[in-house]
Amino acid sequence: PPMKTDMYIPVAADLYLMKIRGSAMENRKLFNKRDILFLLPLLILIIIFAAGRFFVNEENGCAVIRCGVKVIDTISLAKNGEYSYSELEGMVFSVKDGGIAVTQSDCHDKICVNTGRIYSGGETIVCLPHKAVVTVESGEKNNVDVVLG
């Protein structure tokens, strides 16, 4: 009597299908035409937004220097130079490459100097001993971050 077995024994047709599938997987390319047609525009958009973010300066950006509530000066970030003011004696401001920094200060903690150069609208440098606040303002007329309501 023949023995019953639960094992499946592949027949010639199954072996042929496995051979076809195996060779199809070996010859398959990493990207096909549809993948490239989808990814290429996406990659172009990413490059355009990245270039806009990193290489386009805000037009007519400026830095506002205050002592307390009094505005001491408004400096264009397009023009490099060093500035000092009698109201903020002991402090030197440096405008370079579209940003501003406090390069010298006679305050004891030097937080204003260690803040580094600021470039973007809304960034600030604060020196509490001198009551100095430096704020970068964007050249864009409508600089809205969030709209509520």
C-alpha positions as CSV (number, residue, x, y, z in Angstrom):
1,P,0.0,0.0,0.0
2,P,1.2,3.6,-0.8
3,M,2.3,5.7,2.1
4,K,0.4,8.9,2.9
5,T,2.7,11.9,3.2
6,D,2.0,15.5,4.1
7,M,5.0,16.7,2.2
8,Y,4.5,18.5,-1.0
9,I,6.7,17.3,-3.8
10,P,7.2,19.9,-6.5
11,V,6.4,18.8,-10.0
12,A,8.0,20.0,-13.2
13,A,5.6,22.9,-13.7
14,D,6.3,24.3,-10.2
15,L,10.1,24.0,-10.8
16,Y,9.6,25.9,-14.1
17,L,7.7,28.7,-12.3
18,M,10.3,29.0,-9.6
19,K,13.0,29.3,-12.3
20,I,11.1,32.1,-14.1
21,R,10.4,34.1,-10.9
22,G,14.0,33.7,-9.8
23,S,15.4,35.0,-13.0
24,A,12.9,37.9,-13.1
25,M,14.0,39.0,-9.6
26,E,17.7,38.8,-10.6
27,N,17.1,40.9,-13.7
28,R,14.9,43.5,-11.9
29,K,16.4,47.0,-11.9
30,L,16.5,49.1,-8.7
31,F,14.3,51.8,-10.3
32,N,11.9,51.4,-13.1
33,K,10.6,54.2,-15.4
34,R,7.6,54.9,-13.2
35,D,9.8,55.3,-10.1
36,I,12.0,57.8,-11.9
37,L,9.0,59.8,-13.2
38,F,7.7,60.1,-9.6
39,L,11.0,60.7,-7.9
40,L,12.6,63.2,-10.3
41,P,10.0,66.0,-9.9
42,L,10.0,65.4,-6.1
43,L,13.8,65.7,-6.0
44,I,13.7,68.9,-8.1
45,L,11.2,70.5,-5.7
46,I,13.4,69.6,-2.7
47,I,16.4,71.2,-4.4
48,I,14.5,74.4,-5.3
49,F,13.2,74.8,-1.7
50,A,16.6,74.1,-0.2
51,A,18.3,76.6,-2.5
52,G,15.7,79.2,-1.7
53,R,16.2,78.7,2.0
54,F,20.0,78.8,2.1
55,F,21.0,81.0,-0.8
56,V,18.4,83.8,-0.9
57,N,18.9,86.7,1.5
58,E,16.0,88.6,2.7
59,E,16.0,91.9,0.9
60,N,16.6,95.1,2.9
61,G,17.0,93.2,6.2
62,C,18.1,95.4,9.0
63,A,19.2,95.3,12.7
64,V,17.6,97.5,15.3
65,I,19.8,98.4,18.2
66,R,18.0,99.5,21.4
67,C,19.1,100.7,24.8
68,G,16.2,100.1,27.1
69,V,13.2,101.2,25.1
70,K,15.1,103.8,23.1
71,V,16.1,102.9,19.5
72,I,19.7,103.8,19.1
73,D,20.2,102.9,15.5
74,T,18.8,100.9,12.6
75,I,21.6,99.3,10.5
76,S,21.2,97.7,7.1
77,L,22.6,94.1,7.0
78,A,23.7,94.6,3.4
79,K,26.6,96.9,4.3
80,N,29.5,95.4,6.3
81,G,31.1,97.4,9.1
82,E,31.7,97.9,12.8
83,Y,29.6,100.2,14.9
84,S,29.8,101.6,18.5
85,Y,27.6,104.1,20.3
86,S,28.1,106.5,23.2
87,E,24.8,105.2,24.8
88,L,26.3,101.6,24.8
89,E,29.8,102.4,25.8
90,G,32.1,99.3,25.8
91,M,30.1,97.5,23.1
92,V,31.1,97.0,19.5
93,F,28.7,95.6,16.9
94,S,29.9,94.0,13.7
95,V,27.8,93.6,10.5
96,K,29.2,91.0,8.1
97,D,27.7,88.6,5.5
98,G,24.1,89.7,6.1
99,G,24.3,89.2,9.9
100,I,25.1,91.2,13.0
101,A,27.1,90.2,16.1
102,V,28.4,91.8,19.3
103,T,32.1,91.4,18.9
104,Q,33.2,93.3,22.1
105,S,31.6,94.1,25.4
106,D,32.9,95.1,28.8
107,C,30.1,93.2,30.6
108,H,31.2,90.4,33.0
109,D,29.2,87.5,31.6
110,K,29.8,88.0,27.8
111,I,26.5,86.3,26.9
112,C,25.9,88.9,24.2
113,V,29.3,88.2,22.6
114,N,28.9,84.4,22.9
115,T,25.5,84.5,21.2
116,G,27.3,84.9,17.9
117,R,26.0,86.3,14.6
118,I,22.3,86.5,13.9
119,Y,20.8,86.6,10.5
120,S,17.1,85.9,10.4
121,G,14.1,88.1,11.2
122,G,13.1,87.8,14.8
123,E,16.4,86.7,16.2
124,T,17.8,88.8,19.1
125,I,21.0,89.4,21.0
126,V,20.5,90.7,24.6
127,C,23.0,92.3,27.0
128,L,21.4,92.8,30.4
129,P,24.2,94.8,32.0
130,H,24.1,97.4,29.2
131,K,20.3,97.0,28.8
132,A,21.0,96.5,25.0
133,V,18.8,94.5,22.6
134,V,19.7,93.8,19.0
135,T,16.9,92.5,16.8
136,V,17.0,91.5,13.2
137,E,14.0,92.6,11.2
138,S,13.1,91.1,7.9
139,G,12.8,93.2,4.8
140,E,9.5,91.6,3.9
141,K,6.4,93.7,4.7
142,N,4.3,90.7,5.8
143,N,6.3,88.5,8.1
144,V,3.5,86.5,9.7
145,D,4.4,83.3,11.6
146,V,1.0,82.2,12.8
147,V,-2.6,83.3,12.3
148,L,-5.0,82.5,15.2
149,G,-8.7,82.6,15.1
